[in-house]
Amino acid sequence: MKAMNRYLRTSLAAGLLLSSNVGAKTLLYIGGWPHQLMAVDESTYQVVKRIEMKTDVPRNLVLSNDRSKLVVLTLKDTGIETVDLAKQEVVDSFTLGSRTDSFSVSGIALDPTGKLLYAQITEAKKLIDRFEIGKPSFAVIDLTQRKIVKTVELPPADPSEAGGGGRGGSLCVSPDGKFLYQFGAKISIFDTSTLKKVQTIDLSKPEFPNMEAVTFAPEMEPSDDPNVLTGSFHTEDPVVHRRIYGIATFHLNERKFDFKPIGPATDGISNVRFTADHKKAYVVTIEGTHGDRHCEFWSIDAPTSKITKRQEFACRPRFSFTTSTAADKLYIYSAGFELEVYDAATMQLEKTLSLDADVTTPMVAVTASSSGSSVAGSGGAR
């Protein structure tokens, strides 16, 4: 379980945001060292634009609901930058930290209006002889006022419940903006107006026969209902303790789950990527460690929950996985300079693109019109 969670933390936020605009250009946005946001044309796999960040190295990307802007979290002094995708330039930037105050961020989520950024932070104050580390808190960052407008200390049990998600995959805002969801071994639900907890869903006792200790890792895939999150779960039966992997669906408004077991779990299983019709899904699995690692692509028939194809590929020490917007290509990227493109049907390597920059963020795909303005895709967070 721990090995899988460590892997998910490297790939959880590797969400490729889908769009249904036929014939329009799709750009893959991805951050890189030392301080740039690269735009890759998905039709040619060429870097067509490098946008210089104002504050530092990009560490996370969040797409606004109207697909017009990217909010970028940078490393030094906890910088926050807004990129206008039509102009392909930074239109606003500021930092939360200073010479005496710094913040570590372990999760971010943008509200539906695109004006408020929710984050789980820990503040460190530099004193004359030591650093004073604060307690984990929720922070509400007003992007218009360019500052933290509210902080609420997390209840004592919440940090252990939250699980991983250093790139923000553990937080999600409901479609109406009224509730903030924090995912981990338990799901904690907070009222966004007060940041007080209103409900906890204990995943160690799911409504699923013969299963226990489920860990749900949500994905960002807005190709369907914005009320629905799809992720993977990893559990074991209580009799012979056989470890099992499957696909979980969480309905935000109803706060209900559907669990579909796929088969025996491996040491590491990635995020789930679906085709547009949700009839097929792709995942990456890992067995072993270090030089003994064995990595495979799995193709899954979603209606029957059966593995239809599996193919070994060359492992990296660390990497993220996602699919193309048409789900006909499989992407392996980060950490490193290269984006590897595999054919989804054959699962064979087609090409390797050198980005000329060490990748530092998840990938976000945005389909734009010929004029360069962003075109909204279907749905919201999944």
N, C-alpha and C positions, 0 to 999 in steps of 0.2 A: 504493500500500500504506500509506504513512504517513498519507494523508488518511483512509483507511478506519479505521485503527487509532485515530486521534484521535476519530473519530465513535463508534467502539465504546466508547471509554473514557467517553463521556458517556452511553451507553445500555446498556452491558454489564450493569450491575447493576440494570437497570430491570425485574427479573423479577417478574411477577405470579404469585403462588403459587396453584395451582388446587385446588379442592375439589369433591367429588362429592355433597355433601349436598343433596338436592332439597327445596325448600320452606323451607330455613333462610336466615337473613339473612346476607348477605356484606358485610363492611366492608372498605373500601380504606384502609389506613393509609399515611400519607405525611407526612414531616417538612416543617416550614416555619419561616420566619423570624418572630420572633427566636429562640424556644425552645419550639416546640410540636410535638406529634404529632397530626395530624388524622385522624379516623375519618369516612369518607364512606360513606353507605349506598348500595350499588350499585344498588338498586332505584329510588331517588329522586334520586340524585346530590346529596344534601344533606349538609352537614357536621353530624353528629349529636353529635360529641364533640371537644373540644380538650384534649389532655393536656399539661400544662405540664412541660417538662423541668427537672431540678434543676440541671444543670451548664452547659449552653450550647446552641448551635444543633445540632440533629441533622444528621449527615452520612451515616450509613448505618444500615440496619436488617437484622437477621438473625433469622429465625423459628426457634424451637426445633422439634425433630423432633415433639414431641407437640402442636404448634400452640397451646400454652398461654401462651407468653411471647414477647415481642420483646426482643432485645438491641439497644440503640441506642448507636451511637458518636457522640459530640458533639465539637465543634471545639475549644473552649478547654480547655487543659490535658489534652487527650485523655480526655474523660469517657466513662464507660461506665455506662449505665442499663438496668435491667431493668423492663419493663412487663408487669404481669399483665393479660392480655386479658380475663379474666372480670371483674376489678374495674375495668378500664380506668384504671389508675393506676400510677405509678412505685412499685415496691416496694423498689428498691435502687439506689443510685448511688454512684459514687466516681470519682476522677481518678487518672490515672497520672502526670501532669506536676506540676510545682511551679514556684516562682519562679525556680529555677535550672536545672531540667531540663524539656525538652519533647520530644515525640515526633511525628514524622510517620509516618502509617500508610498503606501502599499496598496493603493487602489483608487481609481478615479471613475467618475461617471458624469456625463453631461445631461442636464435636464432637457425636456422636450423643446423649451424655448431657445436653448442655446446660450442663455445668459448666465446660468449658474453652473458651477462645476463642484461636484461633491467629491471629497477625498478623505481617505483615512490617513492621518498624519501623526508623526511623533516629533515633537519639537526638542531641539538641543540648544541650550544657552551656553555661550562661551564666557566663563567667569575668569577671574585673574589667575586662578590656580587649577581649574578643572572645568569639565563640561557638566552641566546639569541637564539630565535627560528627563523630559516630561513624560506623561502617561499618554498612551494611544488615545486619539480623539478623532471625532468626525469634524471636518471643516467644510463650511460653505464659502466658496470663492465667487465673488461677483465679478464677472469678466468686464463689465462696464465700469465699475468703480475701481477695478484692478487691485482688489485686496480681499483678505479674509473678513467676512462680515459676521460669521458666527462659528464658534467652536463648542462642542459638547463632548465631555470626557466619556469614553466608552465604558459601559458596565464592566465590572471585573472579569466576567467569564467570556466576554466577546472576543478578545484577541486570540484565545485558543480555539474558539469556535470558527473564526474567520478562515483559517487555513491559509493557503498560499495566494498568490495573485499579485506579485510585485509590479506587474504592468497593468493592473487595474481590472483584471478579469473577474475579481470577486465582488464587484459592485454593479448594480443595475438600477435604474430609475423606472418606475412604472410608466406606461404610456400616457397617463393623465398627470404625471409629475407629482402625485400625492404621496408616493411611498418609495423608500429606498431599500433595496434588497441587498443583503450581504450573504454571500454564499461560502460554504465550507462544509465541515462535518455536520453543522446545523445551518439552517437558513434563518437569519434574523431580519425582521421587517420593521422599519422605522418610519414614523410620520415625518415627512420632509419639512413641515412647518415648525416642528419642535425638536426633531431628531431624537425623540423618545421612542423606545422599542414598544411596538404594539403587538407583536406575535413572534414566537419562535417555533420553527418546524424541526422536529428532531428526526434526522435521517437515519438514526440508528434503529428506529422502529417504523420502517416504511409499511405502507399498506400493500405488501407484495408477499405472496406465500413463500415461506422457507428462505427468506433473505433478511439480512441484517447488516448494520454498519455500512450503509451506502454513503459514498462521497460524491456529490454532484458538482460538476465543473461546467458552468454555463458558457456558451459560445455566442459570439456576435455574428449573426447571419440574417440580415433583414430581407429575406426573400419571401417571407410569408407574413402571417399574422403578427403584428408587433406585440400582441399579448402573450406570445409563446416563446419560450427559451428552449433550445435543444442542446443537450450536452451528453457527456458520457458518465456512466457510473461504474463503480468497481466494488465488489462485495464478495461475500462468501456464504455458503450455506451453513447452518448451525449444527449439522449432523457430522459430516466428514470434513467440513471446513475447506471445501473446494472453492478456489478463487474464481470469480465469474466477472466477465465484462459485458456491458450492455449499453443501450441508448436510452436516455431519460428525457422526457418532455415535461416541462413545467409551465402551467398556465398561471400567469402572474395575477390576473384579477381574481380567478377562482382559487388560487393557491393550492392546486392539485397536481399530482404527478401521474405520469404513465411510465412504466418501466418495461423495456423489452430486452431480455437477455440474449446475447449473441453467442457466447461460448466461453471456454476457459480463458482466464486472463493471463497476460504476459507480464514481464517485469515492468514494462512501460507501454502505455497506450495513449495516443495523441487525441487531439480534438477531432470532432466528427464533421465531415463536409458532405453536403447533399447536392445532388443534381436539382435543377429547377423544379421538376415534377415530384421530387422527394421519393422517387422509386429506387434510387441507388445512393449509397453512401460510401465514402472513402475514409480510411483511417491509416495511421502508421503505428506499427508495433515494434517494441524493442525487447530483446532477450539478452541477458548477460551484461557485463560491464567492461569498460575500457577496451582493450584490444580484443576481447572475446565477444564484443557486441554483435548482435545479429538483428538487422532491421528489415522489415517487410512492409509493403503496401498491402492493404486488404480492401477488396471491393465487396460490399455487402448489399444484398437484395433487401431493401427496407421493408416491404410488405411481409416477407416471410422470415426476416431476421437471420438469413443464411449467408455465410461467407461464400461468394461465388468465384473469387480469384484471389490469389496471394502471390506476391513476387518479391524476392529479396532485392535490396539495393544497397549501395555503398553508404555506410554510416558515417556521420560526422560526430565529433565529440559532443557538440551541442548544435541543435538546429530547430527550426520551426517548420511547420507543414501547413499548406492550404491548397486550394484548387483554383483554377482560372475561373473567370466569371461564367463561362459556359460549362464548367466542370469537365472539360475534355482534356485538360492538362493538370498535372500534379506538380506543385512547386515545393522545393526544399531550399531553404535559405537561412541565414544567420546561424551561428556567429561566423563572420568571415566576409569575404568580398564577392562571393559568387551566388547567383541564382540559378538553380538547376531546374530544367523543365523536362518533365516526363510525360509521355503519352498515356492518357488514362486508360485507353483500351488495352494496350499492350504492356503498360507499366515499364516501358523501356526508355532510357535516357535519350532525349532528342537533341538538346543543346545546353550549353553552360554559358551564362552571361556574366562577365566580369563587371561589377558595378564601380570599381575603382574607389571603393570606400567601405570600411568595415561596417556592417549592418548593425544598428543599435535599437531598432523598433520593430513592432509588428508591421504588417503590410495592410494598406487600405486601398481598395480599388474604387475609382469614381468614373462613371461614364459621362462624357461631356459632349455637347453639341459641337458642330463645326466652327461656331463662333468662339468657342472656348469657355462658354458659361457652363456651370454644372447643371446636370439634368437629374432630377430626383428619381431614384430607383424605387422599387416597391417595398412597402413594409417599414419596419423599424427594428428594434432589437429582438434577436432570437436567442 
